[in-house]
Amino acid sequence: MDRLVKVERFCLIGHLVSMAFGLAGLLLVMPNPEFLDYVPAGQTLFRWSMAGGGVVYIVLGTIAVSIYAYRTIGLSRWLTFMGAAIAISLGSELLGTGTGFPFGEYSYLSGLGYKIAGRVPFTIPLSWFYLGLSAYLLARAGLAAQTSDRAQSWGWIRQIGAISLGALLLTSWDFVLDPAMSQTALPFWYWHQPGAFFGMPYQNFAGWMATGIAFMAVAAIAWRKRTLAMPQSDLHIPLMVYLGNFVFAMVMSMAAGFWVPIGLGILLGVLPAVLCWQQAKSLESDAEGTATAHLSSEPASASTK
């Protein structure tokens, strides 16, 4: 298990560093190509970054979150969520690129790897998985911290709340990501008919919410016998992944001057995610208090004078 943790940390760091390099390439090098003259092998590194940087950071994020999920929620729950997230998101993306439903009419360009059916890069369903799982675990843990009985089964109202909040966190990331990534100097996809919200159609948000709700609902059904009230110490990775990807999108949007999407993303995504993480701290406090009370209530041993 120690070796797995090391691999997980290596991939997480690589995931975050790859995004930082991607930002440098898109925002610093592309507008100022002369900068490469001062970097050893700069032209070669830049070509590699533009050709495979998007693939690398998504694959590393997928590996890091997969190992984390295996360690914390178990093999079956990890595979259930990953299978549902990849299958449902891929179906939505193929439907969207083919018919315009449920996101609107758009097409992917190069830079994100091999395209499934010639339309959807294989990395896109992976990003739905690792961001979706991070958002859903934060939402579940945050809501679980609101109940006084950690052992009780979740009622259907609480399950719906976790699904809805998780999907909202996921969609809030897209508020910030989509305007910048589709309108940067080197876009990764484009809208056939730009919408009213900074180039995005409002339909896109409904599609994101619906897709997130669909695969998170599968997880809720599969995990119904477990409350999954995770302590704060087990939520550091989901929070780091969520915030790291949000910052990547935010910097891109800042460079493009898209401030309203950033504000909405912070209000509906970052703040609830951090609050969920903070609320989960009460689980650790309660567990420590219960353990202390249990020890203090035990009778003294026979050898005690």
C-alpha positions in Angstrom: 0.0 0.0 0.0 2.9 2.4 0.7 4.1 1.9 -2.9 0.6 2.8 -4.1 0.6 5.9 -2.1 3.9 7.0 -3.5 2.6 6.4 -7.1 -0.6 8.3 -6.2 1.4 11.3 -4.9 3.7 11.2 -7.9 0.8 11.3 -10.3 -1.0 14.0 -8.4 2.1 16.2 -8.4 2.6 15.5 -12.1 -1.1 16.3 -12.8 -0.8 19.7 -11.1 2.7 20.5 -12.6 1.4 19.5 -16.1 -1.4 22.0 -15.8 1.0 24.7 -14.8 3.3 24.0 -17.8 0.2 24.0 -20.0 -0.7 27.5 -18.7 2.8 28.7 -19.3 2.7 27.4 -22.9 -0.7 28.8 -23.7 -0.5 32.2 -22.0 3.2 32.9 -22.0 5.0 31.2 -24.8 2.3 31.4 -27.6 2.0 35.2 -27.4 5.7 35.5 -26.9 7.5 32.8 -29.0 10.8 34.6 -28.5 10.7 33.4 -24.9 11.8 29.9 -26.2 15.2 31.3 -27.2 16.1 31.6 -23.5 15.0 28.0 -22.6 17.3 25.0 -23.4 15.6 22.8 -26.0 12.7 25.2 -25.7 11.2 24.5 -29.2 11.2 20.8 -28.6 9.6 21.1 -25.1 7.0 23.4 -26.5 6.1 21.1 -29.3 5.8 18.2 -26.9 3.7 20.2 -24.5 1.3 21.3 -27.3 1.0 17.9 -28.8 0.5 15.8 -25.6 0.3 18.1 -22.6 -3.5 17.9 -22.4 -3.4 14.1 -22.5 -0.6 13.9 -19.9 -2.4 15.9 -17.2 -5.7 14.2 -17.6 -4.1 10.7 -17.6 -2.1 11.5 -14.5 -5.2 12.9 -12.8 -7.1 9.8 -13.6 -4.4 7.5 -12.2 -4.0 9.6 -9.0 -7.8 9.7 -8.3 -8.1 6.0 -9.1 -5.5 4.9 -6.6 -6.9 7.2 -4.0 -10.4 5.8 -4.6 -9.1 2.2 -4.4 -7.5 3.0 -1.0 -10.4 4.9 0.6 -13.6 3.6 -0.8 -12.6 0.2 -2.1 -12.3 -1.6 -5.4 -15.9 -2.2 -6.1 -17.1 1.3 -5.4 -14.2 2.8 -7.4 -14.9 0.6 -10.4 -18.6 1.2 -10.2 -18.2 5.0 -10.2 -15.5 5.0 -12.9 -17.5 2.7 -15.2 -20.7 4.7 -14.8 -18.9 8.1 -15.2 -17.0 7.0 -18.3 -19.8 5.2 -20.0 -22.5 7.9 -19.4 -20.3 10.9 -20.1 -18.9 9.3 -23.3 -22.5 8.6 -24.4 -23.5 12.2 -23.7 -20.4 13.5 -25.6 -20.9 11.3 -28.6 -24.6 12.3 -28.7 -23.7 15.9 -28.2 -21.0 16.0 -31.0 -23.4 14.1 -33.3 -26.7 15.8 -32.7 -26.2 18.9 -30.5 -28.0 17.3 -27.6 -27.6 17.7 -24.6 -24.9 20.4 -24.6 -25.4 22.2 -27.9 -23.6 21.9 -31.2 -19.8 21.7 -30.8 -16.8 19.8 -32.1 -13.4 18.8 -30.6 -10.2 19.9 -32.2 -6.7 18.4 -31.7 -4.7 18.4 -28.5 -6.6 16.0 -26.2 -5.6 12.6 -27.8 -7.2 9.9 -29.9 -10.8 10.6 -30.8 -13.4 7.8 -30.1 -15.6 7.4 -33.2 -13.6 10.3 -34.7 -15.4 12.8 -32.5 -14.6 12.6 -28.7 -11.0 12.5 -27.3 -10.6 9.5 -25.1 -9.4 11.8 -22.3 -12.7 13.6 -22.0 -14.6 10.8 -20.2 -11.6 10.4 -18.0 -11.8 14.0 -16.9 -15.5 13.5 -16.2 -14.5 10.6 -14.0 -11.8 12.1 -11.8 -13.5 15.6 -11.4 -16.9 13.9 -10.9 -15.6 11.6 -8.2 -13.8 14.4 -6.4 -17.0 16.6 -6.5 -19.3 13.8 -5.4 -17.1 12.7 -2.5 -16.9 16.2 -1.2 -20.6 16.7 -1.5 -21.4 13.4 0.3 -18.9 14.0 3.1 -20.1 17.6 3.6 -23.8 16.5 3.9 -22.9 13.5 6.0 -21.3 15.9 8.6 -24.7 17.4 9.1 -26.3 14.4 10.7 -25.8 13.4 14.3 -26.0 9.7 13.6 -23.1 8.7 11.4 -24.0 5.1 11.3 -27.6 5.5 10.0 -28.4 4.8 6.4 -28.9 7.9 4.3 -32.5 8.7 3.5 -33.5 9.4 -0.1 -33.6 13.2 0.5 -30.0 13.2 1.6 -29.0 11.0 -1.3 -30.7 13.4 -3.8 -29.0 16.3 -2.1 -25.5 14.8 -2.5 -26.1 14.0 -6.1 -27.4 17.5 -6.8 -24.6 19.2 -5.0 -21.9 17.0 -6.6 -23.3 17.7 -10.1 -23.4 21.4 -9.3 -19.7 21.4 -8.2 -18.8 19.6 -11.4 -20.9 22.1 -13.6 -19.4 25.1 -11.8 -16.0 24.0 -12.9 -17.3 24.1 -16.5 -18.5 27.7 -16.0 -14.9 28.7 -15.9 -13.3 26.1 -18.1 -15.5 26.2 -21.2 -15.3 29.9 -22.2 -11.5 29.9 -22.0 -10.8 26.5 -23.6 -13.0 27.1 -26.5 -11.8 30.7 -27.2 -8.1 30.5 -26.4 -5.4 31.1 -29.1 -5.2 27.3 -29.4 -8.7 26.1 -28.7 -9.5 22.5 -27.8 -13.1 22.6 -29.0 -15.4 25.1 -30.6 -19.1 25.9 -30.7 -20.8 25.8 -34.1 -23.1 28.6 -32.9 -21.6 30.5 -30.0 -24.1 31.0 -27.2 -25.1 34.0 -25.1 -23.0 33.1 -22.0 -19.5 34.1 -23.0 -19.7 32.0 -26.1 -21.5 29.0 -24.5 -25.1 28.2 -24.9 -27.1 28.0 -21.7 -28.1 24.5 -22.8 -24.6 23.4 -22.1 -25.1 23.8 -18.3 -28.2 21.7 -18.3 -26.3 19.0 -20.2 -23.5 19.1 -17.7 -25.9 18.9 -14.7 -27.9 16.1 -16.3 -24.8 14.0 -17.2 -23.3 14.5 -13.7 -26.6 13.6 -12.0 -26.9 10.5 -14.1 -23.6 8.8 -13.2 -23.7 10.1 -9.6 -27.1 8.6 -9.2 -25.7 5.2 -10.3 -23.0 5.6 -7.6 -25.6 6.5 -5.0 -27.6 3.4 -5.8 -24.5 1.2 -5.8 -23.3 2.7 -2.5 -26.7 2.8 -0.8 -25.6 0.6 2.1 -22.7 2.9 3.1 -23.1 6.4 4.3 -19.5 7.2 3.2 -19.1 9.9 5.9 -15.5 10.4 5.2 -13.3 12.4 7.7 -11.5 15.5 6.5 -8.1 13.7 6.4 -9.5 11.5 3.6 -10.7 14.4 1.5 -7.5 16.3 0.9 -7.0 14.6 -2.5 -10.5 15.3 -3.8 -10.2 19.0 -2.7 -6.7 19.4 -4.2 -7.8 17.9 -7.5 -11.0 20.1 -7.6 -9.2 23.3 -6.7 -6.2 22.6 -8.9 -8.4 22.1 -12.0 -10.5 25.1 -11.1 -7.4 27.3 -10.8 -6.2 26.1 -14.2 -9.5 27.1 -15.7 -9.7 30.3 -13.7 -6.3 31.5 -14.9 -7.3 30.8 -18.5 -10.5 32.8 -18.1 -8.7 35.6 -16.4 -6.3 35.9 -19.3 -9.4 36.1 -21.6 -11.1 38.7 -19.4 -14.0 36.4 -18.5 -14.7 37.6 -14.9 -18.4 36.7 -14.6 -17.8 32.9 -15.1 -15.0 33.0 -12.6 -17.3 34.7 -10.0 -20.1 32.1 -10.6 -17.6 29.3 -10.4 -16.2 30.5 -7.1 -19.7 31.1 -5.6 -21.3 27.8 -6.7 -18.2 25.6 -6.9 -15.2 26.6 -4.8 -16.9 27.9 -1.8 -19.3 24.9 -1.4 -16.4 22.5 -2.0 -14.3 24.1 0.7 -17.2 24.2 3.0 -17.9 20.5 2.5 -14.3 19.8 3.3 -14.4 22.0 6.4 -17.7 20.4 7.6 -16.1 17.0 7.4 -13.7 18.0 10.1 -16.5 17.5 12.6 -16.4 13.8 11.8 -12.9 13.6 13.1 -13.8 15.6 16.1 -16.8 13.4 16.9 -14.7 10.3 16.4 -12.0 11.5 18.8 -14.6 12.6 21.3 -16.3 9.2 21.2 -13.0 7.4 21.6 -12.1 9.5 24.6 -15.4 9.0 26.2 -15.2 5.3 25.6 -11.8 5.1 27.3 -12.8 7.2 30.2 -15.9 5.0 30.8 -13.9 1.7 30.9 -13.4 0.3 34.4 -9.9 0.3 35.9 -7.9 -2.9 35.5 -7.4 -5.3 38.4 -3.8 -4.2 38.7 -4.7 -0.6 39.2 -4.4 0.6 42.8 
